[in-house]
Amino acid sequence: MAEKDTVLKEVFKHKGIGDIREFYNFMYRWLGAEDFSITEKQYNEKINGDVKDLEIKWESKKELTDYFRAEIEMVTKVRGMKTIEIEVDGKRLKTNEFQELEITFKAVLVKDYSSKWEHSGLQKFFKELYQKYIIPSRTEAMEIKTMKYVQDLKNDIKKFFDLEARK
């Protein structure tokens, strides 16, 4: 069975203005550009008058090698979202205002994701030797790489909302 190690948990919070549709597309394009496959596990929307609350759960995966796979689990919660109009260069644009947008990231490194080393007791023994004595530095490098994907995504999300605020 594949081994999953959580290597990083991070939270991003934003309060203010931003186009939720553009943001959703931005995250999807970012992960796609990094060759992650994306599965939307959940999309809940609660409407109370002119205010919406959203909860979106994504699971994204990327094979780093034939032994290691990076996974990023994201839970995006939007509370108190309203559609508003702003004026940019004399034009009226629709966008959104959030009481709070929170994204929880969980970076996971999966070892032997296809369970190639699980068919017999002897293979399991060699897998343990391989992990313990041969590839510790490679495992550490893959953990760092997986963490870096989340940190880069989080930084790019910050930049996205900084640009949105300048509209």
DSSP file (Angstrom, degrees, kcal/mol; ACC not computed):
  #  RESIDUE AA STRUCTURE BP1 BP2  ACC     N-H-->O    O-->H-N    N-H-->O    O-->H-N    TCO  KAPPA ALPHA  PHI   PSI    X-CA   Y-CA   Z-CA
    1    1 A M              0   0    0      0, 0.0   113,-0.1     0, 0.0   112,-0.1   0.000 360.0 360.0 360.0 141.0    0.0    0.0    0.0
    2    2 A A        -     0   0    0    111,-0.2     2,-0.5     1,-0.1   110,-0.2  -0.299 360.0-131.0 -63.0 144.3    1.2    3.5   -0.8
    3    3 A E  E     -A  111   0A   0    108,-1.9   108,-2.9     2,-0.0     2,-0.5  -0.856  18.2-160.1 -99.8 132.7    2.6    5.5    2.0
    4    4 A K  E     -A  110   0A   0     -2,-0.5     2,-0.5   106,-0.2   106,-0.2  -0.957   7.4-174.3-116.4 125.5    1.4    9.1    2.4
    5    5 A D  E     -A  109   0A   0    104,-2.5   104,-2.8    -2,-0.5     2,-0.5  -0.974  21.5-137.7-120.0 121.6    3.3   11.7    4.4
    6    6 A T  E     +A  108   0A   0     -2,-0.5   102,-0.3   102,-0.2     3,-0.1  -0.665  26.2 174.6 -74.9 122.0    1.9   15.1    5.1
    7    7 A V  E     +     0   0A   0    100,-2.6     2,-0.3    -2,-0.5   101,-0.2   0.587  59.7  12.1-106.8 -14.2    4.8   17.5    4.5
    8    8 A L  E     -A  107   0A   0     99,-1.3    99,-2.8     2,-0.0     2,-0.4  -0.950  47.8-169.0-163.9 140.3    3.1   20.8    4.9
    9    9 A K  E     +A  106   0A   0     -2,-0.3     2,-0.3    97,-0.2    97,-0.2  -0.996  22.9 169.0-129.7 128.7   -0.2   22.4    6.0
   10   10 A E  E     -A  105   0A   0     95,-1.9    95,-3.1    -2,-0.4     2,-0.4  -0.948  20.5-151.2-137.5 155.7   -0.7   26.1    5.2
   11   11 A V  E     -A  104   0A   0     -2,-0.3     2,-0.4    93,-0.2    93,-0.2  -0.995   5.3-165.3-129.9 136.4   -3.6   28.5    5.4
   12   12 A F  E     -A  103   0A   0     91,-2.6    91,-2.8    -2,-0.4     2,-0.4  -0.973   9.4-170.4-117.8 134.7   -4.3   31.6    3.2
   13   13 A K  E     +A  102   0A   0     -2,-0.4     2,-0.4    89,-0.2    89,-0.2  -0.971   6.2 178.6-127.9 144.0   -6.8   34.2    4.2
   14   14 A H  E     -A  101   0A   0     87,-2.5    87,-2.7    -2,-0.4     2,-0.4  -0.999   6.7-174.2-142.5 141.0   -8.2   37.1    2.2
   15   15 A K  E     +     0   0A   0     -2,-0.4     2,-0.4    85,-0.2    84,-0.2  -0.996  53.6  33.3-134.6 127.9  -10.8   39.7    3.1
   16   16 A G  E    S-A   98   0A   0     82,-1.3    82,-3.7    -2,-0.4     2,-0.3  -0.993  93.0  -4.1 138.4-138.6  -12.0   42.3    0.5
   17   17 A I  E     +A   97   0A   0     -2,-0.4    80,-0.2    80,-0.2     2,-0.2  -0.741  59.7 129.8-105.7 144.8  -12.6   42.4   -3.2
   18   18 A G        -     0   0    0     78,-2.5     2,-0.8    -2,-0.3    78,-0.4  -0.797  55.6-105.5 176.6 146.8  -11.9   39.7   -5.9
   19   19 A D     >  -     0   0    0     -2,-0.2     4,-2.6    76,-0.2     5,-0.2  -0.734  26.3-159.2 -84.7 112.4  -13.7   38.0   -8.7
   20   20 A I  H  > S+     0   0    0     -2,-0.8     4,-2.6     1,-0.2     5,-0.2   0.857  90.9  51.6 -63.1 -36.7  -14.5   34.5   -7.5
   21   21 A R  H  > S+     0   0    0      2,-0.2     4,-2.3     1,-0.2    -1,-0.2   0.922 112.1  46.0 -66.6 -43.8  -14.9   33.2  -11.1
   22   22 A E  H  > S+     0   0    0      2,-0.2     4,-2.5     1,-0.2    -2,-0.2   0.894 113.2  50.9 -64.0 -39.5  -11.5   34.6  -12.1
   23   23 A F  H  X S+     0   0    0     -4,-2.6     4,-2.5     2,-0.2     5,-0.2   0.931 109.2  49.6 -63.5 -46.8   -9.9   33.2   -8.9
   24   24 A Y  H  X S+     0   0    0     -4,-2.6     4,-2.1     1,-0.2    -2,-0.2   0.931 114.4  45.3 -56.9 -48.5  -11.3   29.7   -9.5
   25   25 A N  H  X S+     0   0    0     -4,-2.3     4,-2.8     2,-0.2     5,-0.2   0.866 109.7  55.9 -64.9 -37.2  -10.0   29.8  -13.1
   26   26 A F  H  X S+     0   0    0     -4,-2.5     4,-2.6     2,-0.2    -2,-0.2   0.946 109.5  44.9 -60.0 -49.5   -6.7   31.1  -11.9
   27   27 A M  H  X S+     0   0    0     -4,-2.5     4,-2.4     1,-0.2     5,-0.2   0.904 113.8  50.3 -62.7 -41.0   -6.1   28.2   -9.5
   28   28 A Y  H  X S+     0   0    0     -4,-2.1     4,-2.2    -5,-0.2    -2,-0.2   0.925 113.4  44.8 -63.3 -45.2   -7.3   25.7  -12.1
   29   29 A R  H  X S+     0   0    0     -4,-2.8     4,-2.7     2,-0.2    -2,-0.2   0.893 111.3  54.2 -65.8 -39.6   -4.9   27.1  -14.7
   30   30 A W  H  X S+     0   0    0     -4,-2.6     4,-1.2    -5,-0.2    -2,-0.2   0.950 111.9  42.8 -61.1 -50.0   -2.0   27.3  -12.2
   31   31 A L  H  <>S+     0   0    0     -4,-2.4     5,-2.6     1,-0.2     3,-0.3   0.897 114.3  51.7 -63.8 -40.2   -2.3   23.6  -11.2
   32   32 A G  H ><5S+     0   0    0     -4,-2.2     3,-1.7     1,-0.2    -1,-0.2   0.888 105.7  54.6 -63.3 -39.4   -2.8   22.6  -14.9
   33   33 A A  H 3<5S+     0   0    0     -4,-2.7    -1,-0.2     1,-0.3    -2,-0.2   0.780 107.4  51.1 -65.3 -26.1    0.3   24.5  -15.9
   34   34 A E  T 3<5S-     0   0    0     -4,-1.2    -1,-0.3    -3,-0.3    -2,-0.2   0.266 121.7-110.4 -92.7  10.9    2.3   22.6  -13.3
   35   35 A D  T < 5 +     0   0    0     -3,-1.7     2,-0.4     1,-0.2    28,-0.3   0.764  66.0 149.8  66.8  29.9    0.9   19.3  -14.7
   36   36 A F      < -     0   0    0     -5,-2.6     2,-0.3    -6,-0.1    -1,-0.2  -0.748  43.7-134.7 -87.8 139.3   -1.4   18.5  -11.8
   37   37 A S  E     -B   61   0A   0     24,-2.9    24,-2.0    -2,-0.4     2,-0.4  -0.738  25.2-147.7 -85.7 145.8   -4.5   16.5  -12.4
   38   38 A I  E     -B   60   0A   0     -2,-0.3     2,-0.5    22,-0.2    22,-0.2  -0.956  18.2-175.5-124.9 132.1   -7.5   18.1  -10.5
   39   39 A T  E     -B   59   0A   0     20,-2.5    20,-2.4    -2,-0.4     2,-0.9  -0.991  19.6-144.0-123.9 123.9  -10.5   16.4   -9.0
   40   40 A E  E     +B   58   0A   0     -2,-0.5    18,-0.2    18,-0.2     3,-0.1  -0.785  20.0 179.4 -86.9 110.3  -13.2   18.6   -7.5
   41   41 A K  E     +     0   0A   0     16,-2.2     2,-0.3    -2,-0.9    17,-0.2   0.762  64.4   7.5 -82.6 -27.7  -14.4   16.5   -4.5
   42   42 A Q  E     -B   57   0A   0     15,-1.5    15,-2.4     2,-0.0     2,-0.3  -0.985  48.7-179.3-157.9 141.9  -17.0   19.0   -3.3
   43   43 A Y  E     +B   56   0A   0     -2,-0.3     2,-0.4    13,-0.2    13,-0.2  -0.852  16.9 174.9-142.7 106.7  -18.7   22.2   -4.3
   44   44 A N  E     -B   55   0A   0     11,-2.8    11,-2.1    -2,-0.3     2,-0.4  -0.928   6.6-173.8-115.2 137.8  -21.3   23.6   -1.8
   45   45 A E  E     -B   54   0A   0     -2,-0.4     2,-0.5     9,-0.2     9,-0.2  -0.994   3.2-171.1-132.9 125.8  -23.1   26.9   -2.2
   46   46 A K  E     -B   53   0A   0      7,-2.9     7,-2.4    -2,-0.4     2,-0.5  -0.976   7.8-161.7-118.3 127.6  -25.4   28.4    0.4
   47   47 A I  E     +B   52   0A   0     -2,-0.5     2,-0.4     5,-0.2     5,-0.2  -0.925  14.3 174.5-113.0 129.9  -27.4   31.5   -0.5
   48   48 A N  E >   -B   51   0A   0      3,-3.0     3,-1.3    -2,-0.5     2,-0.4  -0.819  68.3 -57.9-133.2  92.1  -28.9   33.7    2.0
   49   49 A G  T 3  S-     0   0    0     -2,-0.4    -1,-0.0     1,-0.2     0, 0.0  -0.608 119.6 -18.0  71.6-123.3  -30.5   36.8    0.3
   50   50 A D  T 3  S+     0   0    0     -2,-0.4    33,-0.5    -3,-0.1     2,-0.4   0.246 122.7  89.9 -98.9  13.1  -27.7   38.5   -1.7
   51   51 A V  E <   -B   48   0A   0     -3,-1.3    -3,-3.0    31,-0.1     2,-0.3  -0.907  57.0-165.1-113.7 136.8  -24.9   36.8    0.3
   52   52 A K  E     -BC  47  81A   0     29,-2.5    29,-2.9    -2,-0.4     2,-0.4  -0.901   9.6-160.4-119.0 149.0  -23.3   33.5   -0.6
   53   53 A D  E     -B   46   0A   0     -7,-2.4    -7,-2.9    -2,-0.3     2,-0.3  -0.993  17.1-168.9-121.1 135.9  -21.1   31.0    1.2
   54   54 A L  E     -BC  45  78A   0     24,-2.2    24,-2.6    -2,-0.4     2,-0.4  -0.920  15.3-171.9-124.1 149.4  -19.0   28.5   -0.7
   55   55 A E  E     +BC  44  77A   0    -11,-2.1   -11,-2.8    -2,-0.3     2,-0.4  -0.939  11.8 178.6-139.4 121.4  -17.0   25.5    0.1
   56   56 A I  E     -BC  43  76A   0     20,-2.7    20,-3.2    -2,-0.4     2,-0.5  -0.980   9.0-165.6-125.4 128.5  -14.9   23.9   -2.5
   57   57 A K  E     -BC  42  75A   0    -15,-2.4   -16,-2.2    -2,-0.4   -15,-1.5  -0.967  10.7-179.0-117.8 124.5  -12.6   20.9   -2.0
   58   58 A W  E     -BC  40  74A   0     16,-2.7    16,-2.5    -2,-0.5     2,-0.4  -0.916  14.6-163.4-119.5 146.8  -10.0   20.0   -4.6
   59   59 A E  E     -BC  39  73A   0    -20,-2.4   -20,-2.5    -2,-0.4     2,-0.4  -0.995  14.7-175.2-125.4 123.9   -7.5   17.1   -4.8
   60   60 A S  E     -BC  38  72A   0     12,-2.3    12,-2.4    -2,-0.4     2,-0.4  -0.942   2.0-168.9-123.2 144.4   -4.7   17.5   -7.2
   61   61 A K  E     -BC  37  71A   0    -24,-2.0   -24,-2.9    -2,-0.4     2,-0.4  -0.971   9.0-179.1-134.9 144.8   -2.0   15.0   -8.1
   62   62 A K  E     - C   0  70A   0      8,-2.6     8,-3.0    -2,-0.4     2,-0.6  -0.967  25.9-132.5-144.1 126.8    1.3   15.0   -9.9
   63   63 A E  E     - C   0  69A   0     -2,-0.4     6,-0.2   -28,-0.3     3,-0.1  -0.686  22.2-180.0 -78.3 120.1    3.6   12.1  -10.5
   64   64 A L  S    S-     0   0    0      4,-1.8     2,-0.2    -2,-0.6     5,-0.2   0.857  70.0 -17.6 -87.5 -40.8    7.2   13.3   -9.7
   65   65 A T  S    S-     0   0    0      3,-2.0    -1,-0.2     0, 0.0     0, 0.0  -0.787  83.0 -84.3-144.7-172.9    8.9   10.0  -10.5
   66   66 A D  S    S+     0   0    0     -2,-0.2    48,-0.3     1,-0.2     3,-0.1   0.519 131.5  35.4 -78.2  -1.7    7.7    6.4  -11.0
   67   67 A Y  S    S+     0   0    0      1,-0.2    45,-1.9    45,-0.1    46,-0.9   0.677 113.2  56.9-116.2 -33.3    7.9    6.1   -7.2
   68   68 A F  E     - D   0 111A   0     43,-0.2    -3,-2.0    44,-0.2    -4,-1.8  -0.822  54.4-178.0-109.9 142.5    6.9    9.5   -5.8
   69   69 A R  E     -CD  63 110A   0     41,-2.1    41,-3.2    -2,-0.4     2,-0.4  -1.000  17.4-142.6-135.8 136.6    3.7   11.5   -6.3
   70   70 A A  E     -CD  62 109A   0     -8,-3.0    -8,-2.6    -2,-0.4     2,-0.4  -0.802  18.5-171.6 -94.7 138.3    2.9   15.0   -5.0
   71   71 A E  E     -CD  61 108A   0     37,-2.6    37,-3.0    -2,-0.4     2,-0.5  -0.995   8.5-166.0-129.8 138.2   -0.7   15.6   -3.8
   72   72 A I  E     -CD  60 107A   0    -12,-2.4   -12,-2.3    -2,-0.4     2,-0.5  -0.980   4.3-165.3-123.9 118.9   -2.2   18.9   -2.9
   73   73 A E  E     -CD  59 106A   0     33,-2.7    33,-2.0    -2,-0.5     2,-0.4  -0.901  11.7-172.4-102.6 129.7   -5.5   18.9   -1.1
   74   74 A M  E     -CD  58 105A   0    -16,-2.5   -16,-2.7    -2,-0.5     2,-0.5  -0.980  15.5-170.7-128.0 133.3   -7.2   22.3   -1.0
   75   75 A V  E     -CD  57 104A   0     29,-1.9    29,-2.6    -2,-0.4     2,-0.6  -0.980  11.2-167.2-120.5 116.7  -10.3   23.4    0.9
   76   76 A T  E     -CD  56 103A   0    -20,-3.2   -20,-2.7    -2,-0.5     2,-0.5  -0.915   4.1-173.9-107.2 123.2  -11.6   26.9   -0.1
   77   77 A K  E     -CD  55 102A   0     25,-3.2    25,-2.9    -2,-0.6     2,-0.5  -0.973   3.0-171.3-119.2 126.9  -14.2   28.5    2.1
   78   78 A V  E     -CD  54 101A   0    -24,-2.6   -24,-2.2    -2,-0.5     2,-0.4  -0.975   6.4-170.8-118.6 124.3  -15.8   31.7    1.2
   79   79 A R  E     + D   0 100A   0     21,-3.2    21,-1.8    -2,-0.5    20,-1.7  -0.942  63.6   2.9-118.8 136.3  -18.0   33.4    3.7
   80   80 A G  E    S+     0   0A   0     -2,-0.4     2,-0.4     1,-0.2    -1,-0.2   0.902  76.5 176.4  64.8  45.2  -20.3   36.4    3.1
   81   81 A M  E     -C   52   0A   0    -29,-2.9   -29,-2.5    -3,-0.2     2,-0.3  -0.704   3.2-179.2 -87.4 130.2  -19.6   36.9   -0.6
   82   82 A K  E     -E   97   0A   0     15,-2.4    15,-2.4    -2,-0.4     2,-0.5  -0.931  29.1-121.6-123.4 149.7  -21.6   39.6   -2.3
   83   83 A T  E     +E   96   0A   0    -33,-0.5     2,-0.3    -2,-0.3    13,-0.2  -0.812  42.1 172.4 -87.4 128.2  -21.7   40.7   -6.0
   84   84 A I  E     -E   95   0A   0     11,-2.5    11,-2.7    -2,-0.5     2,-0.4  -0.842  28.6-124.9-130.1 167.2  -20.8   44.4   -6.2
   85   85 A E  E     -E   94   0A   0     -2,-0.3     2,-0.3     9,-0.2     9,-0.2  -0.946  25.3-177.2-114.8 138.1  -20.0   46.9   -9.0
   86   86 A I  E     -E   93   0A   0      7,-2.8     7,-3.2    -2,-0.4     2,-0.5  -0.883  24.3-123.0-126.5 161.9  -16.8   48.9   -9.1
   87   87 A E  E     +E   92   0A   0     -2,-0.3     2,-0.5     5,-0.2     5,-0.2  -0.929  27.3 177.7-110.2 125.2  -15.7   51.6  -11.5
   88   88 A V  E >  S-E   91   0A   0      3,-3.1     3,-2.0    -2,-0.5    79,-0.1  -0.983  73.7 -19.8-128.4 118.8  -12.4   51.0  -13.4
   89   89 A D  T 3  S-     0   0    0     -2,-0.5    -1,-0.1     1,-0.3     3,-0.1   0.875 128.8 -50.5  51.5  42.1  -11.3   53.6  -15.9
   90   90 A G  T 3  S+     0   0    0      1,-0.2     2,-0.4     0, 0.0    -1,-0.3   0.482 117.5 111.8  79.1   2.8  -14.9   55.0  -16.2
   91   91 A K  E <   - E   0  88A   0     -3,-2.0    -3,-3.1     2,-0.0     2,-0.5  -0.874  66.1-128.1-110.8 143.0  -16.4   51.5  -16.8
   92   92 A R  E     - E   0  87A   0     -2,-0.4     2,-0.4    -5,-0.2    -5,-0.2  -0.785  30.6-175.5 -89.7 124.9  -18.6   49.6  -14.4
   93   93 A L  E     - E   0  86A   0     -7,-3.2    -7,-2.8    -2,-0.5     2,-0.4  -0.947  21.4-131.2-122.5 141.9  -17.5   46.1  -13.6
   94   94 A K  E     + E   0  85A   0     -2,-0.4     2,-0.2    -9,-0.2    -9,-0.2  -0.752  41.5 145.8 -89.1 137.7  -19.1   43.4  -11.6
   95   95 A T  E     - E   0  84A   0    -11,-2.7   -11,-2.5    -2,-0.4     2,-0.3  -0.784  40.8 -96.4-149.6-167.6  -16.9   41.6   -9.0
   96   96 A N  E     - E   0  83A   0    -78,-0.4   -78,-2.5   -13,-0.2     2,-0.4  -0.898  15.5-153.7-125.0 152.6  -17.2   40.1   -5.6
   97   97 A E  E     -AE  17  82A   0    -15,-2.4   -15,-2.4    -2,-0.3     2,-0.4  -0.992  17.0-157.3-122.9 133.9  -16.6   41.2   -2.1
   98   98 A F  E     -A   16   0A   0    -82,-3.7   -82,-1.3    -2,-0.4   -17,-0.2  -0.889  24.3-159.2-113.5 138.2  -15.8   38.7    0.6
   99   99 A Q  E    S-     0   0A   0    -20,-1.7     2,-0.3    -2,-0.4   -19,-0.2   0.869  92.2 -11.2 -70.5 -40.4  -16.1   38.8    4.4
  100  100 A E  E     - D   0  79A   0    -21,-1.8   -21,-3.2   -85,-0.1     2,-0.4  -0.923  56.0-170.0-161.1 135.7  -13.6   36.1    4.4
  101  101 A L  E     -AD  14  78A   0    -87,-2.7   -87,-2.5    -2,-0.3     2,-0.4  -0.999  18.9-178.8-122.0 126.4  -11.9   33.7    1.9
  102  102 A E  E     -AD  13  77A   0    -25,-2.9   -25,-3.2    -2,-0.4     2,-0.5  -0.991  10.4-170.0-131.7 129.0   -9.8   31.0    3.5
  103  103 A I  E     -AD  12  76A   0    -91,-2.8   -91,-2.6    -2,-0.4     2,-0.6  -0.978   6.4-160.5-119.3 124.5   -7.9   28.3    1.7
  104  104 A T  E     -AD  11  75A   0    -29,-2.6   -29,-1.9    -2,-0.5     2,-0.4  -0.920  11.7-163.2-104.0 122.0   -6.4   25.4    3.6
  105  105 A F  E     -AD  10  74A   0    -95,-3.1   -95,-1.9    -2,-0.6     2,-0.4  -0.837   9.9-173.4-104.9 140.1   -3.6   23.6    1.8
  106  106 A K  E     -AD   9  73A   0    -33,-2.0   -33,-2.7    -2,-0.4     2,-0.5  -0.960   9.2-158.9-133.0 116.4   -2.3   20.2    2.6
  107  107 A A  E     -AD   8  72A   0    -99,-2.8  -100,-2.6    -2,-0.4   -99,-1.3  -0.835  13.5-175.2 -97.7 128.3    0.8   18.9    0.8
  108  108 A V  E     -AD   6  71A   0    -37,-3.0   -37,-2.6    -2,-0.5     2,-0.6  -0.978  17.3-152.5-127.7 133.7    1.3   15.2    0.8
  109  109 A L  E     -AD   5  70A   0   -104,-2.8  -104,-2.5    -2,-0.4     2,-0.5  -0.935  15.4-157.9-104.1 123.8    4.2   13.1   -0.6
  110  110 A V  E     -AD   4  69A   0    -41,-3.2   -41,-2.1    -2,-0.6     2,-0.4  -0.885   2.5-157.0-105.2 127.9    3.1    9.6   -1.7
  111  111 A K  E    S+AD   3  68A   0   -108,-2.9  -108,-1.9    -2,-0.5   -43,-0.2  -0.854  76.2   3.0-105.1 139.9    5.7    6.9   -1.9
  112  112 A D  S >  S+     0   0    0    -45,-1.9     3,-2.1    -2,-0.4    -1,-0.2   0.934  76.8 177.2  51.9  52.3    5.2    3.8   -4.1
  113  113 A Y  T 3  S+     0   0    0    -46,-0.9  -111,-0.2    -3,-0.4    -1,-0.1   0.716  75.5  48.0 -63.0 -22.7    1.9    5.3   -5.3
  114  114 A S  T 3  S-     0   0    0    -48,-0.3    -1,-0.3   -47,-0.1    -2,-0.1   0.365 107.4-125.5 -98.6   6.1    1.2    2.4   -7.7
  115  115 A S    X   +     0   0    0     -3,-2.1     3,-1.0   -48,-0.1    -2,-0.1   0.846  56.7 150.4  55.5  40.7    2.0   -0.2   -5.0
  116  116 A K  T 3  S+     0   0    0      1,-0.2     3,-0.4     2,-0.1    -1,-0.1   0.755  70.1  51.6 -70.0 -24.3    4.7   -1.9   -7.2
  117  117 A W  T 3  S+     0   0    0      1,-0.2    -1,-0.2    -5,-0.1    10,-0.2   0.024  93.1  76.8-102.3  26.3    6.6   -3.1   -4.1
  118  118 A E    <   +     0   0    0     -3,-1.0    -1,-0.2     1,-0.1    -2,-0.1   0.267  59.1  96.6-120.0  11.1    3.6   -4.6   -2.3
  119  119 A H  S    S+     0   0    0     -3,-0.4     2,-0.3     1,-0.1    -1,-0.1   0.721  92.5  10.5 -81.2 -20.5    3.1   -8.0   -4.0
  120  120 A S  S  > S-     0   0    0     -3,-0.1     4,-2.0     1,-0.1     5,-0.2  -0.964  75.3-106.9-150.1 166.6    5.1  -10.2   -1.6
  121  121 A G  H  > S+     0   0    0     -2,-0.3     4,-2.1     1,-0.2     5,-0.1   0.864 119.1  54.8 -62.4 -37.1    6.7  -10.1    1.8
  122  122 A L  H  > S+     0   0    0      2,-0.2     4,-2.4     1,-0.2    -1,-0.2   0.905 107.4  49.4 -64.9 -41.9   10.2  -10.1    0.1
  123  123 A Q  H  > S+     0   0    0      1,-0.2     4,-2.3     2,-0.2    -1,-0.2   0.899 109.8  51.3 -64.4 -39.7    9.3   -7.0   -1.9
  124  124 A K  H  X S+     0   0    0     -4,-2.0     4,-2.1     2,-0.2    -1,-0.2   0.898 109.2  51.5 -62.7 -40.2    8.0   -5.2    1.2
  125  125 A F  H  X S+     0   0    0     -4,-2.1     4,-2.1     1,-0.2    -2,-0.2   0.935 111.7  45.8 -61.3 -47.5   11.3   -6.0    2.9
  126  126 A F  H  X S+     0   0    0     -4,-2.4     4,-2.8     1,-0.2    -2,-0.2   0.844 109.1  56.6 -66.1 -32.8   13.3   -4.6    0.0
  127  127 A K  H  X S+     0   0    0     -4,-2.3     4,-2.7   -10,-0.2    -1,-0.2   0.923 107.3  48.4 -63.2 -43.6   11.0   -1.6   -0.1
  128  128 A E  H  X S+     0   0    0     -4,-2.1     4,-2.5     2,-0.2     5,-0.2   0.911 113.1  47.3 -63.9 -42.0   11.8   -0.8    3.6
  129  129 A L  H  X>S+     0   0    0     -4,-2.1     4,-2.8     2,-0.2     5,-0.8   0.931 112.3  50.8 -61.8 -45.1   15.6   -1.2    2.9
  130  130 A Y  I  X>S+     0   0    0     -4,-2.8     5,-2.2     1,-0.2     4,-1.1   0.916 114.8  42.4 -58.0 -47.2   15.3    1.0   -0.2
  131  131 A Q  I  <5S+     0   0    0     -4,-2.7    -1,-0.2     3,-0.2    -2,-0.2   0.881 119.6  42.8 -69.7 -38.4   13.5    3.7    1.8
  132  132 A K  I  <5S+     0   0    0     -4,-2.5    -2,-0.2    -5,-0.2    -1,-0.2   0.859 130.9  14.5 -79.9 -36.0   15.6    3.5    4.8
  133  133 A Y  I  <5S+     0   0    0     -4,-2.8    -3,-0.2    -5,-0.2    -2,-0.1   0.705 127.0  38.2-115.9 -24.9   19.1    3.3    3.4
  134  134 A I  I  <<S+     0   0    0     -4,-1.1     3,-0.2    -5,-0.8    -3,-0.2   0.869 119.6  27.8-100.3 -42.1   19.1    4.1   -0.3
  135  135 A I  S  ><S+     0   0    0     -5,-2.2     4,-2.9     1,-0.2     5,-0.2   0.165  72.4 115.0-115.5  21.7   16.8    7.0   -0.9
  136  136 A P  H  > S+     0   0    0      0, 0.0     4,-2.3     0, 0.0    -1,-0.2   0.916  86.1  46.6 -57.5 -41.4   16.5    9.2    2.2
  137  137 A S  H  > S+     0   0    0      2,-0.2     4,-2.1     1,-0.2     5,-0.1   0.880 113.4  49.0 -68.6 -35.7   18.1   12.2    0.5
  138  138 A R  H  > S+     0   0    0      2,-0.2     4,-2.2     1,-0.2    -1,-0.2   0.890 110.0  51.9 -68.1 -39.2   15.9   11.7   -2.6
  139  139 A T  H  X S+     0   0    0     -4,-2.9     4,-2.2     2,-0.2    -2,-0.2   0.925 109.7  49.4 -61.6 -44.1   12.8   11.5   -0.3
  140  140 A E  H  X S+     0   0    0     -4,-2.3     4,-2.3    -5,-0.2    -2,-0.2   0.904 109.7  51.3 -62.1 -41.2   13.8   14.8    1.4
  141  141 A A  H  X S+     0   0    0     -4,-2.1     4,-2.2     1,-0.2    -1,-0.2   0.888 110.6  48.6 -63.4 -38.9   14.3   16.4   -2.0
  142  142 A M  H  X S+     0   0    0     -4,-2.2     4,-2.3     2,-0.2    -1,-0.2   0.849 109.3  53.0 -70.3 -34.3   10.8   15.3   -3.1
  143  143 A E  H  X S+     0   0    0     -4,-2.2     4,-2.5     2,-0.2    -2,-0.2   0.927 110.7  47.1 -63.9 -43.9    9.3   16.6    0.2
  144  144 A I  H  X S+     0   0    0     -4,-2.3     4,-2.4     2,-0.2    -2,-0.2   0.905 111.5  50.9 -63.7 -42.1   10.9   20.0   -0.5
  145  145 A K  H  X S+     0   0    0     -4,-2.2     4,-1.6     2,-0.2    -1,-0.2   0.911 110.7  48.8 -62.1 -42.7    9.6   20.0   -4.0
  146  146 A T  H  X S+     0   0    0     -4,-2.3     4,-1.3     1,-0.2    -2,-0.2   0.916 112.1  48.5 -64.0 -44.0    6.1   19.2   -2.9
  147  147 A M  H  X S+     0   0    0     -4,-2.5     4,-2.5     1,-0.2    -1,-0.2   0.891 107.1  57.1 -61.8 -39.3    6.2   21.9   -0.3
  148  148 A K  H  X S+     0   0    0     -4,-2.4     4,-2.9     1,-0.2     5,-0.3   0.862 100.1  57.5 -64.0 -36.1    7.5   24.4   -2.8
  149  149 A Y  H  X S+     0   0    0     -4,-1.6     4,-2.4     2,-0.2    -1,-0.2   0.940 110.4  43.9 -58.1 -45.9    4.4   23.8   -5.1
  150  150 A V  H  X S+     0   0    0     -4,-1.3     4,-2.7     2,-0.2    -2,-0.2   0.922 114.6  48.5 -66.7 -43.9    2.1   24.8   -2.2
  151  151 A Q  H  X S+     0   0    0     -4,-2.5     4,-2.4     2,-0.2    -2,-0.2   0.901 112.9  48.1 -64.5 -40.2    4.3   27.8   -1.3
  152  152 A D  H  X S+     0   0    0     -4,-2.9     4,-2.4     2,-0.2    -1,-0.2   0.913 112.7  48.4 -65.6 -42.6    4.5   29.0   -4.9
  153  153 A L  H  X S+     0   0    0     -4,-2.4     4,-2.2    -5,-0.3    -2,-0.2   0.930 111.7  49.7 -62.4 -45.1    0.7   28.6   -5.4
  154  154 A K  H  X S+     0   0    0     -4,-2.7     4,-2.1     1,-0.2    -2,-0.2   0.917 111.6  48.5 -61.0 -44.2    0.0   30.5   -2.1
  155  155 A N  H  X S+     0   0    0     -4,-2.4     4,-2.1     1,-0.2    -1,-0.2   0.889 111.2  50.1 -63.6 -39.5    2.4   33.3   -3.2
  156  156 A D  H  X S+     0   0    0     -4,-2.4     4,-2.2     2,-0.2    -1,-0.2   0.835 107.9  53.5 -69.5 -31.6    0.8   33.5   -6.6
  157  157 A I  H  X S+     0   0    0     -4,-2.2     4,-2.4     2,-0.2     5,-0.2   0.905 107.3  51.8 -66.4 -41.4   -2.7   33.7   -5.0
  158  158 A K  H  X S+     0   0    0     -4,-2.1     4,-2.1     1,-0.2    -2,-0.2   0.931 111.0  47.5 -58.2 -45.7   -1.5   36.6   -2.9
  159  159 A K  H  X S+     0   0    0     -4,-2.1     4,-2.5     2,-0.2    -2,-0.2   0.889 108.3  55.9 -63.1 -39.6   -0.3   38.3   -6.1
  160  160 A F  H  X S+     0   0    0     -4,-2.2     4,-2.2     1,-0.2    -2,-0.2   0.948 111.2  42.7 -57.3 -50.1   -3.6   37.6   -7.8
  161  161 A F  H  X S+     0   0    0     -4,-2.4     4,-2.0     2,-0.2    -1,-0.2   0.822 110.2  56.7 -70.7 -29.9   -5.6   39.3   -5.0
  162  162 A D  H  X S+     0   0    0     -4,-2.1     4,-0.8    -5,-0.2    -1,-0.2   0.923 110.5  45.2 -62.9 -42.7   -3.1   42.2   -4.9
  163  163 A L  H >< S+     0   0    0     -4,-2.5     3,-0.6     1,-0.2     4,-0.4   0.894 110.6  53.8 -66.7 -39.4   -3.8   42.8   -8.6
  164  164 A E  H >< S+     0   0    0     -4,-2.2     3,-1.1     1,-0.2    -1,-0.2   0.880 105.2  54.2 -61.5 -38.1   -7.5   42.4   -8.0
  165  165 A A  H 3< S+     0   0    0     -4,-2.0    -1,-0.2     1,-0.2    -2,-0.2   0.743 102.3  59.1 -69.3 -22.7   -7.4   45.1   -5.3
  166  166 A R  T <<        0   0    0     -4,-0.8    -1,-0.2    -3,-0.6    -2,-0.2   0.541 360.0 360.0 -84.2  -6.8   -5.7   47.5   -7.7
  167  167 A K    <         0   0    0     -3,-1.1    -1,-0.2    -4,-0.4    -2,-0.1   0.524 360.0 360.0 -61.0 360.0   -8.5   47.5  -10.2
